[in-house]
Amino acid sequence: MHELTNQELYQALEYAKSIDEDTGRSMLEQFQLDQTGLAQTIFGIFPAVIARENQDMSYLFMDLCFDVLCIFQKAFGPLPSQNDMDFDWAEKQAVLLDAELQSLIKEKPMDDKIRARLQDRFANRVIEDNPQLGLVKLMNEAIDDYASENPSRVPAIKITQTMIAVVIRLFNNLYSHGKR
């Protein structure tokens, strides 16, 4: 799998923005059928974590996740079906993220040093494992712009940017694994 060029990114983003509501709903329904666990995580669990910081940012996050879905489909074709993948792959993805994601939830009791280490490891892996840095940068800029419109959104910037990077990483891993 290759890193998307700026031209590919903007063409795919333009495509995502041109999708009408019915087509978008159909795409989301297909995503939920093709990748049930991933869809539930991306559109259920992650926004709930962000909403603890700021509800507006969780809504933006879901919009950006839809854009990521569209961008990957435009650039790399239809999503691999969970039937085409081994269960171990999805389980391994979940296990790898679990402890690190737990460290991002402030309400979870955890030793501060362990929390800091997990958060650092998480951030480093997101950067190291993610060849779609242009897409991450584009999404981060959208998050920064949206947060700048209302000071109450600012505390949720880091978690929203981290979660969108995770989503991009998961899609990248899904397509890379599904093309084997």
Backbone bond lengths (Angstrom), bond angles and torsions (degrees), N, CA, C in turn:
res aa  C-N    CA-C-N  psi(-1)  N-CA   C-N-CA  omega(-1)  CA-C   N-CA-C  phi
1 M - - - 1.442 - - 1.527 108.70 -
2 H 1.310 116.23 141.02 1.453 119.60 -177.20 1.535 111.32 -107.36
3 E 1.329 114.48 159.17 1.466 118.69 174.16 1.526 107.95 -75.57
4 L 1.311 114.55 136.60 1.457 119.64 -179.20 1.526 110.23 -68.83
5 T 1.322 115.54 136.10 1.461 120.29 175.54 1.529 108.48 -75.58
6 N 1.323 116.53 166.78 1.462 119.93 177.37 1.524 111.06 -58.78
7 Q 1.318 117.18 -40.58 1.460 120.88 179.51 1.529 110.79 -63.82
8 E 1.332 117.06 -44.91 1.463 120.11 178.16 1.530 111.18 -62.53
9 L 1.326 115.87 -40.95 1.462 120.22 179.11 1.525 111.48 -60.77
10 Y 1.316 115.99 -48.87 1.462 119.12 -176.85 1.526 111.92 -69.05
11 Q 1.308 117.30 -35.91 1.469 119.53 176.05 1.531 110.72 -65.07
12 A 1.326 116.19 -42.95 1.467 120.24 179.58 1.525 110.99 -67.89
13 L 1.325 116.86 -38.59 1.463 120.13 177.74 1.521 110.86 -66.98
14 E 1.313 116.66 -39.74 1.469 121.20 175.71 1.527 110.12 -60.48
15 Y 1.324 116.01 -42.13 1.462 121.34 176.27 1.531 110.13 -59.88
16 A 1.339 116.64 -46.69 1.470 121.14 -179.12 1.521 111.14 -59.49
17 K 1.312 116.65 -40.84 1.475 121.06 -177.89 1.524 112.07 -74.31
18 S 1.326 117.39 -18.09 1.463 120.40 -177.83 1.529 113.27 -89.72
19 I 1.321 116.98 -6.72 1.463 121.11 -176.24 1.523 110.04 -73.39
20 D 1.326 116.00 130.90 1.466 119.83 178.51 1.529 109.92 -78.50
21 E 1.324 115.90 168.60 1.458 121.92 -174.19 1.526 112.97 -60.20
22 D 1.327 117.89 -42.74 1.465 120.55 -179.24 1.526 111.77 -65.23
23 T 1.319 116.32 -43.30 1.466 120.48 178.22 1.526 110.19 -64.16
24 G 1.333 115.84 -42.00 1.461 120.51 178.57 1.521 111.74 -61.26
25 R 1.312 116.20 -43.80 1.469 120.60 178.66 1.525 110.02 -62.35
26 S 1.319 115.96 -42.66 1.465 120.91 179.25 1.535 110.84 -62.77
27 M 1.326 116.93 -41.54 1.466 120.94 178.66 1.523 111.07 -62.90
28 L 1.337 116.90 -42.09 1.459 120.52 179.34 1.523 111.39 -66.00
29 E 1.328 116.25 -40.23 1.467 119.66 177.63 1.526 110.77 -62.74
30 Q 1.329 116.42 -42.02 1.465 120.00 178.55 1.525 110.94 -65.28
31 F 1.326 116.51 -39.86 1.465 121.50 177.32 1.531 109.77 -59.90
32 Q 1.328 116.86 -43.01 1.459 120.76 179.60 1.529 111.30 -65.29
33 L 1.322 116.89 -33.18 1.465 120.11 176.65 1.526 111.71 -74.42
34 D 1.327 116.04 -43.90 1.466 121.31 -176.28 1.526 113.03 -72.41
35 Q 1.329 116.73 -36.10 1.466 121.68 -175.23 1.532 109.79 -140.25
36 T 1.304 116.21 69.31 1.461 122.31 -172.81 1.531 112.81 -55.41
37 G 1.302 117.53 -52.48 1.464 120.88 -177.64 1.514 112.79 -63.78
38 L 1.310 116.11 -42.89 1.454 120.68 179.53 1.525 110.61 -64.67
39 A 1.320 116.55 -43.35 1.471 120.62 179.04 1.519 110.92 -62.14
40 Q 1.322 116.78 -42.41 1.459 120.47 -179.95 1.530 110.81 -64.46
41 T 1.309 116.53 -40.31 1.465 120.54 178.81 1.522 110.95 -65.16
42 I 1.324 115.71 -49.14 1.461 120.41 -175.54 1.525 112.89 -68.01
43 F 1.317 116.95 -42.31 1.463 119.08 -174.52 1.527 113.57 -101.82
44 G 1.332 117.76 -2.29 1.452 120.75 179.43 1.517 112.95 -118.26
45 I 1.325 116.17 -60.38 1.458 120.63 -174.28 1.526 112.16 -73.75
46 F 1.324 117.28 -51.87 1.465 120.11 -176.56 1.530 113.16 -58.83
47 P 1.338 119.28 -47.38 1.475 118.42 179.09 1.534 112.56 -61.13
48 A 1.324 117.23 -32.80 1.469 120.03 179.18 1.528 110.63 -65.17
49 V 1.331 116.52 -37.97 1.466 120.28 177.34 1.524 109.90 -64.96
50 I 1.309 117.07 -44.16 1.468 121.32 -179.99 1.527 110.77 -66.77
51 A 1.325 117.40 -38.23 1.467 121.72 -178.23 1.525 111.63 -61.34
52 R 1.318 118.10 -24.70 1.470 119.96 176.44 1.522 110.89 -62.54
53 E 1.328 115.68 -27.67 1.464 120.86 177.14 1.528 111.01 -90.17
54 N 1.355 115.47 -46.68 1.462 119.28 -177.71 1.528 109.80 -165.06
55 Q 1.313 116.71 124.21 1.465 122.28 -177.57 1.529 111.92 -64.31
56 D 1.330 117.51 -41.37 1.469 120.55 179.93 1.525 111.01 -58.02
57 M 1.324 115.89 -41.91 1.464 119.79 -178.79 1.532 111.21 -67.82
58 S 1.329 117.36 -30.37 1.472 118.72 177.43 1.526 110.26 -69.05
59 Y 1.334 117.25 -34.99 1.468 120.18 176.47 1.531 110.69 -67.80
60 L 1.332 115.98 -43.02 1.470 119.77 176.29 1.526 109.74 -59.26
61 F 1.316 116.27 -43.90 1.457 121.17 179.86 1.528 111.03 -55.55
62 M 1.315 117.14 -45.80 1.469 120.01 -179.41 1.532 110.96 -64.66
63 D 1.332 116.85 -38.42 1.464 120.02 175.98 1.528 110.86 -62.49
64 L 1.323 115.92 -43.28 1.466 119.95 179.96 1.532 111.40 -67.34
65 C 1.325 116.70 -34.18 1.472 120.00 176.58 1.528 110.55 -63.85
66 F 1.320 116.46 -39.26 1.462 119.54 175.79 1.527 109.76 -62.08
67 D 1.340 116.30 -42.95 1.468 119.77 177.09 1.526 110.89 -59.29
68 V 1.333 117.02 -42.85 1.473 121.12 179.49 1.528 109.98 -61.88
69 L 1.321 116.93 -44.68 1.468 121.41 177.02 1.524 110.19 -56.03
70 C 1.323 116.51 -48.16 1.475 121.33 -179.47 1.521 111.61 -64.38
71 I 1.316 116.17 -41.90 1.466 120.97 -178.73 1.531 109.98 -62.39
72 F 1.314 117.19 -46.61 1.463 120.00 179.86 1.524 110.98 -64.68
73 Q 1.324 117.45 -41.30 1.465 119.15 179.84 1.520 111.07 -66.76
74 K 1.314 117.53 -40.16 1.473 120.89 179.12 1.527 110.21 -65.50
75 A 1.331 116.57 -43.78 1.464 120.65 -174.34 1.535 113.61 -80.93
76 F 1.352 117.26 -34.77 1.461 119.90 -170.93 1.527 114.12 -122.38
77 G 1.317 117.44 0.81 1.458 120.35 177.01 1.517 112.76 95.20
78 P 1.335 116.24 -172.58 1.466 120.70 -177.41 1.528 111.97 -60.51
79 L 1.315 114.98 150.88 1.466 121.04 177.06 1.522 111.07 -62.36
80 P 1.315 116.73 140.71 1.455 117.99 170.36 1.534 108.59 -65.17
81 S 1.297 116.98 141.42 1.464 121.56 178.86 1.519 109.52 -80.24
82 Q 1.326 115.84 148.74 1.466 118.32 177.08 1.525 110.83 -62.91
83 N 1.333 117.67 -21.91 1.461 121.19 176.21 1.526 111.93 -69.98
84 D 1.342 115.90 -24.26 1.464 121.04 179.34 1.525 112.57 -85.17
85 M 1.325 116.24 -3.34 1.455 120.45 -173.71 1.521 109.09 -119.36
86 D 1.312 115.54 154.21 1.451 117.16 176.71 1.528 109.84 -81.40
87 F 1.315 114.97 148.74 1.460 120.68 -177.95 1.516 110.83 -61.80
88 D 1.322 117.09 -33.12 1.456 121.14 -179.38 1.522 112.00 -56.94
89 W 1.338 117.08 -36.58 1.459 120.07 -178.56 1.522 110.23 -60.04
90 A 1.317 117.64 -51.30 1.465 121.81 -178.57 1.520 110.78 -62.95
91 E 1.321 116.03 -41.24 1.457 120.39 -179.74 1.529 110.67 -64.23
92 K 1.318 117.04 -42.49 1.466 120.99 178.73 1.528 111.20 -63.30
93 Q 1.325 116.92 -40.17 1.459 120.45 178.27 1.532 110.13 -61.01
94 A 1.321 116.36 -42.75 1.466 121.00 -179.05 1.527 111.30 -66.56
95 V 1.327 117.09 -43.49 1.458 120.81 -178.82 1.531 110.33 -64.54
96 L 1.320 116.89 -42.53 1.461 120.27 179.53 1.520 112.09 -59.89
97 L 1.310 116.86 -36.57 1.459 120.55 -176.70 1.523 113.68 -85.40
98 D 1.313 117.99 -26.30 1.456 120.97 -168.43 1.523 113.91 -54.59
99 A 1.312 118.35 -59.05 1.463 120.71 -176.18 1.525 111.30 -62.77
100 E 1.322 115.98 -40.99 1.452 119.49 -179.52 1.527 111.24 -65.42
101 L 1.326 116.84 -41.46 1.462 119.62 178.25 1.526 110.93 -67.03
102 Q 1.319 116.84 -36.33 1.466 119.97 177.78 1.526 110.59 -59.31
103 S 1.326 116.16 -33.68 1.468 119.96 -179.28 1.524 112.11 -68.02
104 L 1.323 117.46 -19.41 1.463 121.13 179.97 1.526 112.86 -84.03
105 I 1.311 117.04 -13.96 1.458 121.30 -178.66 1.524 108.23 -90.09
106 K 1.321 115.42 108.52 1.466 121.17 -174.76 1.521 112.73 -59.74
107 E 1.315 116.52 -33.25 1.463 120.04 -175.96 1.531 112.62 -73.46
108 K 1.325 117.76 -16.09 1.461 121.40 -179.67 1.526 109.05 -74.57
109 P 1.343 116.86 124.68 1.468 118.64 176.97 1.534 109.97 -67.51
110 M 1.337 114.68 128.25 1.462 119.99 -178.56 1.521 108.29 -162.05
111 D 1.298 116.53 142.83 1.450 121.27 175.34 1.530 109.30 -58.06
112 D 1.323 116.93 135.42 1.468 121.04 -175.40 1.527 113.02 -60.09
113 K 1.339 116.88 -38.59 1.466 120.07 179.99 1.528 110.66 -67.32
114 I 1.330 116.40 -42.15 1.468 120.34 178.46 1.519 109.72 -64.94
115 R 1.345 116.20 -43.53 1.463 120.70 178.54 1.533 110.45 -57.70
116 A 1.318 116.33 -47.90 1.468 120.68 -178.64 1.527 111.15 -62.31
117 R 1.339 116.56 -42.73 1.463 120.59 179.23 1.530 111.77 -63.11
118 L 1.339 115.63 -44.60 1.462 119.83 179.11 1.531 111.22 -63.86
119 Q 1.313 116.44 -41.06 1.465 119.74 179.25 1.524 110.97 -65.82
120 D 1.323 117.29 -40.55 1.466 120.48 177.38 1.528 110.93 -64.69
121 R 1.329 116.31 -44.92 1.464 120.30 178.87 1.521 110.77 -61.08
122 F 1.323 114.98 -42.34 1.456 121.63 179.19 1.535 110.36 -59.76
123 A 1.328 116.50 -51.16 1.462 120.92 -179.05 1.525 111.35 -61.78
124 N 1.323 117.14 -42.33 1.462 120.66 179.45 1.522 111.73 -64.48
125 R 1.334 116.84 -42.24 1.469 119.81 179.94 1.513 111.78 -67.15
126 V 1.314 116.82 -36.21 1.464 119.64 178.19 1.526 109.40 -60.01
127 I 1.313 115.80 -43.01 1.469 120.44 -179.12 1.532 110.53 -71.73
128 E 1.335 117.32 -47.60 1.462 121.39 -177.00 1.523 113.07 -65.95
129 D 1.322 116.99 -39.62 1.461 121.39 -174.11 1.517 113.49 -86.81
130 N 1.295 117.47 -1.64 1.453 119.05 -170.64 1.523 111.70 -112.95
131 P 1.329 117.63 99.65 1.453 119.04 179.40 1.538 112.85 -75.68
132 Q 1.315 118.44 -5.42 1.466 121.50 -178.79 1.525 110.59 -93.79
133 L 1.331 116.78 53.23 1.462 120.85 -175.71 1.527 112.62 -64.95
134 G 1.325 117.31 -31.46 1.469 120.23 177.24 1.520 111.18 -64.20
135 L 1.313 116.54 -40.47 1.457 121.18 178.18 1.528 110.43 -68.25
136 V 1.329 117.34 -42.07 1.461 120.63 176.93 1.527 109.80 -59.38
137 K 1.323 116.13 -45.35 1.470 120.55 -179.84 1.533 110.68 -61.22
138 L 1.302 116.73 -44.57 1.463 121.53 179.44 1.530 110.98 -60.52
139 M 1.319 117.14 -44.52 1.468 121.51 179.33 1.527 110.97 -67.18
140 N 1.329 116.92 -39.58 1.463 120.17 178.35 1.523 111.45 -62.78
141 E 1.317 116.66 -38.24 1.464 120.43 177.60 1.531 110.62 -64.55
142 A 1.319 116.71 -40.68 1.466 120.42 177.90 1.534 110.58 -63.34
143 I 1.316 116.66 -40.19 1.468 121.45 178.66 1.523 110.19 -65.45
144 D 1.341 117.03 -46.12 1.470 120.87 178.16 1.528 111.09 -59.24
145 D 1.333 116.49 -45.17 1.466 120.66 -179.45 1.528 111.14 -61.20
146 Y 1.308 116.45 -46.14 1.464 120.94 -178.37 1.531 110.34 -65.41
147 A 1.310 117.44 -43.28 1.463 121.16 -179.27 1.516 111.55 -65.12
148 S 1.332 117.33 -32.09 1.469 120.62 -178.04 1.536 112.41 -67.99
149 E 1.322 116.73 -15.54 1.464 120.78 179.91 1.524 112.65 -76.33
150 N 1.335 117.76 -18.05 1.456 120.93 -177.02 1.532 108.80 -152.70
151 P 1.336 117.73 117.92 1.470 121.07 -176.68 1.534 114.22 -57.53
152 S 1.323 118.67 -24.83 1.470 120.26 -179.73 1.531 111.53 -70.07
153 R 1.324 117.31 -16.01 1.464 121.15 179.78 1.523 112.98 -85.33
154 V 1.318 116.60 -22.10 1.465 122.39 -173.06 1.537 113.05 -55.67
155 P 1.346 120.09 -43.52 1.471 118.56 -179.60 1.538 114.00 -60.66
156 A 1.308 118.11 -18.57 1.473 121.27 -178.43 1.526 112.95 -95.29
157 I 1.315 118.12 4.36 1.471 120.58 -178.75 1.526 111.14 -60.55
158 K 1.327 117.05 -52.47 1.470 120.60 -174.20 1.530 111.36 -60.17
159 I 1.328 117.02 -47.79 1.463 119.59 -177.97 1.524 110.68 -65.58
160 T 1.328 117.52 -38.06 1.464 120.92 -179.85 1.522 110.34 -67.39
161 Q 1.324 117.12 -43.35 1.456 120.44 178.36 1.533 111.20 -65.97
162 T 1.303 116.64 -38.49 1.466 120.06 178.01 1.522 110.25 -63.85
163 M 1.329 115.95 -46.02 1.467 119.94 -177.82 1.529 111.58 -66.18
164 I 1.329 118.24 -38.35 1.469 118.87 179.83 1.526 109.39 -68.82
165 A 1.328 117.72 -34.11 1.466 120.04 175.97 1.530 110.18 -65.48
166 V 1.316 116.75 -37.10 1.469 120.89 176.89 1.524 109.91 -64.15
167 V 1.315 116.92 -43.70 1.463 120.79 179.86 1.527 110.22 -60.77
168 I 1.305 116.84 -44.90 1.465 121.29 179.41 1.529 109.31 -62.97
169 R 1.315 116.49 -42.32 1.467 121.04 177.67 1.525 110.86 -61.79
170 L 1.328 117.28 -43.07 1.464 120.94 179.79 1.525 111.22 -64.23
171 F 1.331 116.98 -42.87 1.467 119.68 177.53 1.525 110.49 -64.05
172 N 1.311 116.49 -41.95 1.459 120.21 179.21 1.522 110.19 -61.90
173 N 1.331 117.06 -45.05 1.459 120.93 178.43 1.532 110.74 -64.93
174 L 1.314 116.85 -39.93 1.464 121.41 179.47 1.524 110.20 -60.35
175 Y 1.327 116.56 -49.35 1.469 119.57 -179.38 1.520 111.37 -67.80
176 S 1.328 117.46 -39.00 1.461 119.92 179.28 1.525 110.48 -65.48
177 H 1.305 117.13 -43.03 1.458 121.02 -179.16 1.522 111.25 -72.28
178 G 1.323 116.41 -37.63 1.461 120.69 -178.18 1.513 113.85 -70.83
179 K 1.309 118.30 -19.94 1.475 122.49 -178.06 1.512 112.03 -89.67
180 R 1.329 117.75 2.64 1.476 120.60 -179.34 1.493 112.01 -71.37
